[in-house]
């Protein structure tokens, strides 16, 4: 572990006062989400039965470049924000690379991840509008933990559908949610029509984020004074997460550098969007030519091997149709330990950026991510979440490439969360019990062949 790694810190007055809406600057705007019944572009009021009205308006906002952060939300942000930017000199030395490597440390939040950045405003808007109950899904449990804390603060009752494989793999995340007062249900469950159908068809199915979303949406739309909240994928979630990159911009300036490469792990897009979008606006203006790399699991490669098509955000087909890079809403990802990345599709914004070749994606095998995580822990002293380890692995690939070429470039990645509640997965890695999982071309073709029929 290096004692030379340097932190760049801001004070609480420098927390952003507004979120950045990247859509306003995109050369090609994302295609609109469609109503699943009429196939017509959604209006904000179409989303009111599911989401808070303010989140619905933010979701479809294509005109306001900056959206003000409510003062009460900023006050809660002050509990842990601004988060540190760290020059990872220990990792640089371990890799013998000329690259300068920085990471934004989002693991310092009360729940150990970036997810609170959106959980707090979503719970705030629900409370302001008279909602009493909220529902959500969670994969690895980071989003569920964040929303549980936010719901507790605003006096909201919360039901969390946790993907069954993670419910069993990560019992302490479940305990965190329950400690904050949330009800946690393993998904698929027998408590919803969507869950019962899936269990009937496949009794041993260990769940997916798509399944858990179906159950949470169904409960929200069938319960009075109840709204659904989402931790990734949608535009308003990416919007809230831009506090990460906006802070990082100021901190990189303090370091006297600017990133040549920005990296984030990728499940649905929340933390990648948060670190990337604020820097991306300088590419749009022609001021910079930064590369943006999304690091996804080899076992769930929607960006690198999926198709760009309208698809449902959930398995049962309750959500609007979203223009996304997708493996098909029925895709059943392998039971990897990076549960937060086991999602079949990408958000509309990132999907359009991939289509326009304004960002890149790589898929990384599970064993490589744990090797990267171990090296990072030994060189920087922080044990990363399995999800974040994908970003670390991608950064290491780039640093090694620069070592071979002799180029000195600046790499910035987002450490989206710590892995202190994921040690069972590390135990399995050290015991040699983990494996890599690959998706065949035939599986992708078979799972996406009927998507055009949705239109």
Helices and strands as residue ranges (DSSP letters): E 6-8, G 12-14, E 18-20, G 22-25, H 44-47, H 53-59, E 66-68, H 71-77, E 85-87, H 89-95, E 100-105, G 106-108, H 116-128, E 133-138, H 142-154, E 157-163, H 164-169, H 171-179, E 183-187, H 193-201, H 209-221, E 226-228, H 235-241, H 243-254, E 261-265, H 270-284, E 291-297, G 298-300, H 302-305, E 307-312, E 321-326, G 339-341, H 348-355, E 360-364, H 366-380, H 388-405, E 410-415, H 423-430, H 441-448, G 451-454
